[in-house]
Amino acid sequence: MSKIRLFDGHCDTAFMLWQQNQTLLQNTCHVDLVKARAFHAYAQVFAFCSYAGMTDLMPCTQEEYLTIPLSLLREEVERNGDAIGFAANAERIKELNDQGKAAALLSVEGPEVIGCDPERLAQLREQGFCMTTLTWNADNALAGYHSSDRGLTDRGRAFVKAAEENNILIDVSHLSKSSFWDIVDITTNPILASHSNCRAWCDHSRNLTDDQLRAIAETGGTVGLNLYPPFLGENADFDTLQLHLERMLIICGVTHVALGGDLDGCDVLAKGFHDLTGYVGFYEFLKSKGYSDDLLNLIFYDNLYRLF
């Protein structure tokens, strides 16, 4: 086991376990508990995606994209209670990590799974959820997605307010620029982009402009480095990741940059990554480039931990 503490802000592993009928302990996915042994401490946000617009993906309703993989993840966490537990705040994350266990946090990626209903956020929080986006890859009743010009609807504004009242972080990954700035105008809490990169280095609609990066930091939030090559640039590797990371650090400041690998949410990762354990090599790569232990601890764990 290394001395590296890892807090990753976004994976789609729960869906993959369901789709491929695999276990959380050990599988062929990017994330499992055996791979997690590479880290001294580990916290992972598990996202539950609406897959809005992908009606041929699996024969179920959008809400079942939440309820079925969530039930499966709960069973897997209970079965492996000696190695992992659920957390919804910093105190519980620390308690689990101090016991040598991984901490599993819950996030919604596309509120279609709760009918885009602000009144259901209280129930979501009771279930342990601590983060939500407003869209995935389609416009909905709340906002425009990243390829859209739409801003927040009235319902979207009510959704943001309800999320804040229920201590659920707003994740602006997948949002349109208009919706992003509408949220910045009304938010009173930190926001985060759990898995987005720099538009300046890769002109993809899922990435963030320098002004957006700066605005997230000004709310007290974080930006999470995504490992998906189409959001990084051609022939993406550790050097490409560092390029994005350096820009984030310069624009956001060292206390507002984190990791959000999009593990099990993409079919290919940047060179040097095959799964979760690739973070060990990336950590050592950054250390060889002069990153201090203190800076690496902020990026790899402390900055996300601070939000909870």
Order of alpha helices (4+ residues) and beta strands (2+ residues): beta-alpha-alpha-beta-alpha-beta-alpha-beta-alpha-beta-alpha-beta-alpha-beta-alpha-beta-alpha-beta-alpha-alpha-alpha
